[in-house]
Amino acid sequence: MALDPNEQPGPPIAKFESMLKTDDVYFFDAEDFEEIIHHYLNNGRISLAKKAIRMGLQQHPDALELRLLEVEVLVFENHLDQAQLILDQLQQINSRNQEICIQQANICSKKDQHDLAIDWLKRALELEPDDPDVHSLLGMEYLFLDAYSEAQQCFMRCVAEDPEDYASLYNVVYCFEFREDFRGGIRFLNAYLETNPYCQVAWHQLGKLYKELDMLKEALGAFEFAVISDDSFIGAYFEKGRVLEKLGRLEEAIENYQATMDLDDPTSHAYLRMGRCFEKLGDDEQAQAYYYRTVHDDPLLDKGWLAITEFYLRRELYEKALEFVNKAIHIDGENADYWARCGKIHLATGNLDEADYAYSQAVRLEDYSLGTWSSWCEVLWQAKEYQALYEVLKQAIKFHPKTGEFRYRLAGISFLLGKEKKARTQLKHAINMLPEAYPQFQEDFPEFPHWVPIEKASDQPGKASE
């Protein structure tokens, strides 16, 4: 059984460390060696644990628990074949030892043989059916296999055995969330709270589930109970602030974000939320200040850079917006959102070459959103780069085949490039999809001949091909 790592060293540990300062070899009982080894393992001092294991096995070569601790260290260090050899020997001596089954499961799990690990853990449960630690390990193996219902049952068993096993409680809720059974999770937590009414963890998780269902008043109540249960629970204050923000109670939201800062060091996420609240309240000076703090506190938080860039974009302060998005790109040039914002700024200021490059980078980084394709096409249209626009439109249609605007523009560009057959085909598809946009097409391409009927064509939209 693992010992508390914060526990003060007992006499065997003090004796062992005293021995290490000399050339003497002291004798210890096997149980003393177990205590010494657990102490070092729990404190991450693996080399001393291994030294104690070696000495222990020299003095007690037949001590099963010491051999199992040796196996535990070998598995931890990924010496799986060596650990397996020892376990197979121990299995022949004692086939009904639960710890042997658990270590066999650990080896299988390390090898990604999760089905075999589950079999070994079930054998361990046959020996001790109510062991919560084994049920927890079994739940984790089911999670590796994406078997969320089975995993959930295991973690529920752990919580039933020990209501303060918050790791298992989190895992139960995680399974409900992954299965999108939010109402089931709410029922489970409400039942749990009937017998554990002051559990701040449960109230916090309940609030998050209510928020998923947009039940904001219920979520707010749950977060308030979490704070009542533990008035130093930073996560509950933060989530309560998020709900208040959604309810439009911005001053109260700010108070709760401020509470998180009073309890611990401020975080970039709290700064960001404060900035958004002040911006919604029309306090631009405070909003700007908190956005600055956000990116200063965590330069890798993309939401911070995007927030301050959008702040200036909304006010048409393009030079400042460009300054901040360029700083963001300098830090992380592989962020598609940054490049899309960069393109947006350059398009607004008429810097078409820079906008073209920015949108090409966004698409290279897998931003295939409709807005990015539309804006890139607009850039090339304004620049009269018709051949490039033709190629980009073909790509855009592959990702958004039902977007009629792309078909209309491809029809017009095809005509300008002398591809009349392509132009006819695409215009028919466009009219089928979006007949009401035809007048705008005529305005954009007045030179296009009127040999295509306005009534719906029988052709079905297909892939854009030359």
C-alpha positions as CSV (number, residue, x, y, z in Angstrom):
1,M,0.0,0.0,0.0
2,A,1.4,3.4,-1.0
3,L,2.3,5.8,1.8
4,D,1.6,9.5,2.1
5,P,4.5,11.3,0.3
6,N,4.1,14.2,2.8
7,E,4.5,11.9,5.8
8,Q,7.6,12.4,7.9
9,P,10.2,9.6,7.4
10,G,9.9,6.9,10.0
11,P,12.7,5.1,11.9
12,P,13.4,2.6,9.1
13,I,13.9,5.4,6.6
14,A,16.1,7.4,8.9
15,K,18.1,4.2,9.7
16,F,18.5,3.5,6.0
17,E,19.7,7.0,5.2
18,S,22.1,6.9,8.1
19,M,23.5,3.6,6.7
20,L,24.0,5.2,3.3
21,K,26.4,7.7,4.9
22,T,28.7,4.8,6.0
23,D,30.2,1.7,4.5
24,D,28.2,-0.5,6.9
25,V,25.3,-2.7,5.9
26,Y,22.3,-2.8,8.3
27,F,19.7,-5.5,8.5
28,F,16.1,-4.6,7.9
29,D,12.9,-6.6,8.1
30,A,11.1,-7.1,4.7
31,E,8.3,-4.9,5.9
32,D,10.8,-2.1,6.7
33,F,12.2,-2.4,3.2
34,E,8.7,-2.0,1.8
35,E,8.2,1.2,3.8
36,I,11.5,2.6,2.6
37,I,10.9,1.7,-1.0
38,H,7.3,3.2,-1.0
39,H,8.7,6.4,0.6
40,Y,11.3,6.9,-2.2
41,L,8.8,6.0,-5.0
42,N,6.2,8.4,-3.7
43,N,8.8,11.2,-3.5
44,G,10.2,10.4,-7.0
45,R,13.6,9.3,-5.8
46,I,13.8,6.2,-8.1
47,S,17.5,5.6,-7.8
48,L,17.2,5.3,-4.0
49,A,14.2,3.1,-4.3
50,K,16.1,0.8,-6.7
51,K,19.0,0.7,-4.2
52,A,16.6,-0.3,-1.4
53,I,15.1,-3.0,-3.6
54,R,18.5,-4.5,-4.4
55,M,19.5,-4.6,-0.7
56,G,16.0,-5.9,0.3
57,L,16.2,-8.8,-2.1
58,Q,19.8,-9.6,-1.0
59,Q,18.5,-9.9,2.6
60,H,15.1,-11.4,1.7
61,P,15.4,-13.1,-1.7
62,D,12.0,-14.8,-1.3
63,A,10.0,-11.8,-0.3
64,L,7.1,-11.6,-2.7
65,E,6.2,-7.9,-2.0
66,L,9.8,-6.8,-2.7
67,R,9.8,-8.7,-6.0
68,L,6.6,-7.0,-6.9
69,L,8.1,-3.6,-6.1
70,E,11.0,-4.5,-8.3
71,V,8.5,-5.3,-11.1
72,E,6.7,-1.9,-10.5
73,V,9.9,0.0,-11.0
74,L,10.8,-2.0,-14.1
75,V,7.4,-1.3,-15.6
76,F,7.8,2.4,-14.8
77,E,11.2,2.5,-16.6
78,N,9.7,0.5,-19.5
79,H,11.8,-2.6,-19.0
80,L,8.8,-4.6,-19.9
81,D,10.4,-7.9,-20.9
82,Q,12.4,-8.1,-17.8
83,A,9.3,-7.3,-15.7
84,Q,7.3,-9.9,-17.6
85,L,9.9,-12.6,-16.9
86,I,9.8,-12.0,-13.1
87,L,6.0,-11.9,-13.1
88,D,5.8,-15.2,-15.0
89,Q,8.0,-16.8,-12.3
90,L,5.9,-15.3,-9.5
91,Q,2.7,-16.4,-11.2
92,Q,3.9,-20.0,-11.0
93,I,4.6,-19.7,-7.3
94,N,1.4,-17.8,-6.4
95,S,-1.3,-17.7,-9.1
96,R,-3.8,-16.1,-6.8
97,N,-2.0,-12.9,-5.9
98,Q,-3.9,-9.8,-6.8
99,E,-0.9,-7.6,-7.2
100,I,0.6,-10.0,-9.8
101,C,-2.6,-9.6,-11.9
102,I,-2.4,-5.8,-11.6
103,Q,1.2,-5.7,-12.7
104,Q,0.4,-8.1,-15.6
105,A,-2.3,-5.6,-16.6
106,N,0.1,-2.7,-16.4
107,I,2.5,-4.4,-18.8
108,C,-0.3,-5.2,-21.2
109,S,-1.5,-1.6,-21.0
110,K,2.0,-0.2,-21.7
111,K,2.0,-2.4,-24.8
112,D,-1.4,-1.0,-25.9
113,Q,-2.9,-4.5,-25.3
114,H,-5.9,-3.0,-23.5
115,D,-8.2,-6.0,-24.0
116,L,-5.6,-8.3,-22.3
117,A,-5.1,-5.7,-19.5
118,I,-8.9,-5.8,-18.9
119,D,-8.8,-9.6,-18.6
120,W,-6.0,-9.4,-16.0
121,L,-7.9,-6.7,-14.0
122,K,-11.0,-8.9,-14.1
123,R,-8.9,-11.7,-12.6
124,A,-7.7,-9.3,-9.9
125,L,-11.3,-8.5,-9.1
126,E,-12.2,-12.2,-8.8
127,L,-9.7,-12.2,-5.9
128,E,-10.9,-8.9,-4.3
129,P,-14.2,-7.9,-5.9
130,D,-14.6,-4.6,-4.0
131,D,-11.2,-3.1,-4.5
132,P,-11.8,0.4,-5.8
133,D,-8.2,0.9,-7.1
134,V,-8.7,-2.1,-9.4
135,H,-12.1,-0.7,-10.6
136,S,-10.4,2.6,-11.3
137,L,-7.6,0.9,-13.3
138,L,-10.3,-1.1,-15.2
139,G,-12.2,2.1,-16.0
140,M,-9.0,3.7,-17.4
141,E,-8.5,0.7,-19.7
142,Y,-12.0,1.0,-21.0
143,L,-11.4,4.6,-21.7
144,F,-8.4,3.6,-23.8
145,L,-10.8,1.5,-25.9
146,D,-13.4,4.3,-26.1
147,A,-15.8,2.0,-24.2
148,Y,-17.4,4.9,-22.2
149,S,-20.4,3.1,-20.8
150,E,-18.2,0.3,-19.3
151,A,-15.7,2.9,-18.0
152,Q,-18.5,4.9,-16.4
153,Q,-19.8,1.9,-14.5
154,C,-16.3,1.3,-13.1
155,F,-15.8,4.8,-11.9
156,M,-19.4,4.9,-10.5
157,R,-18.4,1.9,-8.4
158,C,-15.4,3.8,-7.1
159,V,-17.5,6.8,-6.2
160,A,-20.0,4.5,-4.4
161,E,-17.2,3.0,-2.4
162,D,-15.5,6.4,-1.6
163,P,-17.6,9.5,-2.2
164,E,-14.5,11.6,-1.8
165,D,-12.7,9.9,-4.7
166,Y,-12.9,13.1,-6.8
167,A,-10.7,11.7,-9.6
168,S,-13.3,9.0,-10.2
169,L,-16.1,11.5,-9.9
170,Y,-14.5,13.7,-12.6
171,N,-14.2,10.6,-14.8
172,V,-17.8,9.7,-14.4
173,V,-18.8,13.2,-15.5
174,Y,-16.3,13.0,-18.4
175,C,-18.0,9.8,-19.6
176,F,-21.4,11.5,-19.5
177,E,-20.0,14.5,-21.4
178,F,-18.3,12.4,-24.1
179,R,-21.5,10.5,-24.7
180,E,-23.3,13.9,-24.7
181,D,-25.7,12.5,-22.1
182,F,-25.8,15.8,-20.2
183,R,-29.2,15.1,-18.6
184,G,-27.9,11.7,-17.4
185,G,-24.9,13.4,-15.8
186,I,-27.2,16.0,-14.1
187,R,-29.3,13.2,-12.6
188,F,-26.2,11.4,-11.4
189,L,-24.8,14.5,-9.7
190,N,-28.1,15.6,-8.2
191,A,-28.4,12.1,-6.6
192,Y,-24.8,12.3,-5.4
193,L,-25.4,15.7,-3.9
194,E,-28.4,14.4,-1.9
195,T,-25.9,12.6,0.3
196,N,-22.9,14.9,-0.2
197,P,-24.5,18.3,-0.2
198,Y,-21.3,20.3,0.5
199,C,-19.2,18.7,-2.3
200,Q,-17.8,21.7,-4.2
201,V,-16.5,19.5,-7.0
202,A,-19.9,18.0,-7.7
203,W,-21.6,21.4,-7.7
204,H,-19.0,22.7,-10.1
205,Q,-19.4,19.8,-12.4
206,L,-23.2,20.1,-12.2
207,G,-23.0,23.8,-13.2
208,K,-20.9,22.9,-16.3
209,L,-23.5,20.3,-17.4
210,Y,-26.3,22.8,-17.0
211,K,-24.3,25.3,-19.0
212,E,-23.9,22.7,-21.8
213,L,-27.7,22.6,-22.0
214,D,-27.9,26.4,-21.9
215,M,-29.8,26.2,-18.6
216,L,-28.0,29.3,-17.3
217,K,-30.1,30.0,-14.2
218,E,-29.6,26.4,-13.0
219,A,-25.9,26.6,-13.8
220,L,-25.6,29.9,-11.9
221,G,-27.2,28.3,-8.9
222,A,-24.9,25.3,-9.0
223,F,-21.8,27.5,-9.2
224,E,-23.0,29.6,-6.3
225,F,-23.4,26.4,-4.2
226,A,-19.8,25.5,-5.2
227,V,-18.6,28.8,-3.9
228,I,-20.6,28.4,-0.7
229,S,-19.1,25.0,-0.2
230,D,-15.6,26.3,-0.8
231,D,-15.2,30.1,-0.9
232,S,-11.6,29.6,-2.2
233,F,-12.7,27.6,-5.3
234,I,-11.2,29.6,-8.1
235,G,-12.8,27.5,-10.9
236,A,-16.3,28.0,-9.5
237,Y,-15.8,31.8,-9.4
238,F,-14.6,31.7,-13.0
239,E,-17.4,29.6,-14.3
240,K,-19.9,31.7,-12.4
241,G,-18.5,34.7,-14.1
242,R,-18.9,33.1,-17.5
243,V,-22.6,32.4,-16.8
244,L,-23.2,35.9,-15.5
245,E,-21.5,37.3,-18.6
246,K,-23.9,35.2,-20.8
247,L,-26.9,36.5,-18.8
248,G,-25.7,40.1,-19.5
249,R,-24.9,40.8,-15.8
250,L,-21.5,42.1,-16.7
251,E,-20.6,44.0,-13.5
252,E,-21.3,40.9,-11.4
253,A,-19.3,38.8,-13.9
254,I,-16.3,41.2,-13.4
255,E,-16.6,40.8,-9.6
256,N,-16.3,37.0,-10.0
257,Y,-13.3,37.2,-12.3
258,Q,-11.7,39.7,-9.9
259,A,-12.3,37.1,-7.1
260,T,-10.2,34.6,-9.0
261,M,-7.4,37.1,-9.1
262,D,-7.7,38.0,-5.4
263,L,-7.4,34.3,-4.5
264,D,-4.4,33.4,-6.6
265,D,-2.1,34.9,-9.3
266,P,-4.1,36.4,-12.1
267,T,-4.4,34.2,-15.3
268,S,-4.6,35.3,-18.9
269,H,-8.0,33.7,-19.2
270,A,-9.4,35.9,-16.4
271,Y,-7.8,39.0,-18.0
272,L,-9.4,38.1,-21.3
273,R,-12.9,37.7,-19.8
274,M,-12.5,41.0,-17.9
275,G,-11.5,42.7,-21.2
276,R,-14.6,41.3,-23.0
277,C,-16.9,42.5,-20.2
278,F,-15.5,46.0,-20.1
279,E,-15.7,46.2,-23.9
280,K,-19.4,45.2,-23.8
281,L,-19.9,47.8,-21.1
282,G,-18.4,50.4,-23.5
283,D,-15.3,51.0,-21.3
284,D,-12.8,50.9,-24.1
285,E,-9.9,52.0,-21.9
286,Q,-10.3,49.2,-19.4
287,A,-11.0,46.7,-22.1
288,Q,-7.8,47.6,-23.9
289,A,-5.8,47.5,-20.7
290,Y,-7.0,43.9,-19.9
291,Y,-6.4,42.7,-23.4
292,Y,-2.8,44.0,-23.1
293,R,-2.4,42.1,-19.8
294,T,-3.8,39.0,-21.5
295,V,-1.1,38.8,-24.2
296,H,1.6,40.0,-21.8
297,D,0.7,37.2,-19.3
298,D,0.5,34.5,-22.0
299,P,1.9,35.3,-25.4
300,L,0.9,31.8,-26.6
301,L,-2.9,32.3,-25.9
302,D,-4.3,32.9,-29.4
303,K,-7.6,34.1,-28.1
304,G,-5.8,37.0,-26.5
305,W,-4.2,38.2,-29.7
306,L,-7.4,37.7,-31.7
307,A,-9.4,39.6,-29.1
308,I,-7.2,42.7,-29.2
309,T,-6.9,42.5,-33.0
310,E,-10.7,42.4,-33.3
311,F,-11.0,45.2,-30.8
312,Y,-9.1,47.5,-33.1
313,L,-10.8,46.1,-36.2
314,R,-14.2,46.9,-34.9
315,R,-13.1,50.5,-34.4
316,E,-11.4,50.6,-37.9
317,L,-8.0,51.2,-36.3
318,Y,-6.3,49.1,-38.9
319,E,-2.8,50.2,-38.1
320,K,-3.1,49.1,-34.5
321,A,-4.9,45.9,-35.5
322,L,-2.1,45.0,-37.9
323,E,0.6,45.8,-35.3
324,F,-0.9,43.2,-32.9
325,V,-1.7,40.5,-35.5
326,N,1.9,40.8,-36.8
327,K,3.2,40.3,-33.3
328,A,1.0,37.2,-33.0
329,I,2.3,35.8,-36.3
330,H,5.8,36.5,-35.2
331,I,5.2,34.3,-32.1
332,D,3.2,31.6,-34.0
333,G,3.4,31.8,-37.7
334,E,1.5,28.5,-38.1
335,N,-1.8,29.8,-36.6
336,A,-4.4,30.0,-39.4
337,D,-6.6,32.4,-37.4
338,Y,-3.9,34.9,-37.2
339,W,-3.3,34.8,-41.0
340,A,-7.1,35.1,-41.7
341,R,-7.2,38.3,-39.5
342,C,-4.1,39.6,-41.2
343,G,-5.9,39.1,-44.6
344,K,-9.0,40.8,-43.3
345,I,-7.0,43.9,-42.3
346,H,-5.1,44.1,-45.6
347,L,-8.3,43.7,-47.5
348,A,-9.9,46.6,-45.5
349,T,-7.0,48.8,-46.2
350,G,-6.7,47.9,-49.9
351,N,-3.3,46.2,-49.6
352,L,-4.3,43.4,-52.0
353,D,-1.0,41.7,-52.5
354,E,-0.5,41.3,-48.7
355,A,-4.1,40.2,-48.3
356,D,-3.6,37.6,-51.0
357,Y,-0.5,36.2,-49.3
358,A,-2.2,36.2,-45.9
359,Y,-5.3,34.3,-47.1
360,S,-3.1,31.8,-49.0
361,Q,-1.3,31.1,-45.7
362,A,-4.5,30.7,-43.8
363,V,-5.7,28.1,-46.3
364,R,-2.3,26.4,-46.3
365,L,-2.8,26.0,-42.6
366,E,-6.2,24.3,-43.2
367,D,-8.6,27.2,-42.6
368,Y,-11.2,26.0,-45.1
369,S,-14.0,28.2,-43.7
370,L,-16.5,29.8,-46.1
371,G,-15.5,33.3,-44.9
372,T,-11.8,32.8,-45.6
373,W,-12.5,31.5,-49.2
374,S,-15.0,34.3,-49.8
375,S,-12.6,37.0,-48.6
376,W,-9.7,35.5,-50.6
377,C,-11.8,35.5,-53.8
378,E,-12.8,39.1,-53.1
379,V,-9.1,40.1,-52.9
380,L,-8.3,38.5,-56.2
381,W,-11.5,40.0,-57.8
382,Q,-10.5,43.5,-56.7
383,A,-6.9,42.9,-57.9
384,K,-8.2,41.6,-61.3
385,E,-6.1,38.5,-60.9
386,Y,-8.6,36.4,-62.9
387,Q,-6.5,33.3,-63.5
388,A,-5.6,33.1,-59.8
389,L,-9.2,33.7,-58.9
390,Y,-10.3,30.9,-61.3
391,E,-8.0,28.4,-59.5
392,V,-9.0,29.6,-56.0
393,L,-12.7,29.3,-56.9
394,K,-12.3,25.7,-58.1
395,Q,-10.7,24.9,-54.7
396,A,-13.4,26.8,-52.8
397,I,-16.1,24.8,-54.6
398,K,-14.5,21.5,-53.6
399,F,-14.9,22.5,-49.9
400,H,-18.3,24.3,-50.3
401,P,-20.0,22.7,-53.3
402,K,-23.5,24.1,-52.4
403,T,-22.4,27.8,-52.3
404,G,-24.1,29.5,-55.2
405,E,-22.1,32.7,-55.0
406,F,-18.9,30.7,-55.8
407,R,-20.6,29.2,-58.9
408,Y,-21.8,32.6,-60.2
409,R,-18.3,34.1,-59.8
410,L,-16.7,31.0,-61.4
411,A,-19.1,31.3,-64.3
412,G,-18.2,35.0,-64.9
413,I,-14.4,34.4,-64.5
414,S,-14.5,31.4,-66.8
415,F,-16.2,33.6,-69.5
416,L,-13.5,36.3,-69.0
417,L,-10.8,33.7,-69.5
418,G,-12.4,32.4,-72.7
419,K,-13.8,29.2,-71.1
420,E,-17.3,29.6,-72.5
421,K,-18.4,25.9,-72.0
422,K,-17.3,26.0,-68.4
423,A,-19.1,29.4,-68.0
424,R,-22.4,28.0,-69.3
425,T,-22.2,24.9,-67.0
426,Q,-21.3,26.8,-63.9
427,L,-24.0,29.5,-64.5
428,K,-26.7,26.7,-64.8
429,H,-25.5,25.2,-61.5
430,A,-25.6,28.6,-59.9
431,I,-29.1,29.4,-61.1
432,N,-30.3,26.0,-59.8
433,M,-28.8,26.8,-56.4
434,L,-29.5,30.5,-56.0
435,P,-31.8,32.0,-58.6
436,E,-32.3,35.2,-56.7
437,A,-28.6,36.1,-57.0
438,Y,-28.8,36.2,-60.9
439,P,-29.5,40.0,-61.1
440,Q,-26.3,40.6,-59.0
441,F,-24.4,38.4,-61.4
442,Q,-25.6,40.4,-64.4
443,E,-24.4,43.6,-62.6
444,D,-21.0,42.1,-61.8
445,F,-20.5,40.6,-65.3
446,P,-22.4,42.9,-67.8
447,E,-20.4,41.5,-70.7
448,F,-21.7,38.0,-70.1
449,P,-24.0,37.1,-73.1
450,H,-27.6,36.3,-72.2
451,W,-27.8,32.9,-73.8
452,V,-28.4,31.1,-70.6
453,P,-32.1,30.8,-69.6
454,I,-33.1,32.2,-66.2
455,E,-35.5,29.3,-65.5
456,K,-34.1,26.4,-63.4
457,A,-31.9,24.2,-65.5
458,S,-32.2,20.5,-65.2
459,D,-28.5,20.0,-64.6
460,Q,-27.5,19.0,-61.1
461,P,-24.6,20.8,-59.5
462,G,-21.4,18.9,-59.8
463,K,-17.8,19.3,-59.2
464,A,-16.0,22.2,-60.7
465,S,-13.8,20.9,-63.4
466,E,-12.1,22.5,-66.4
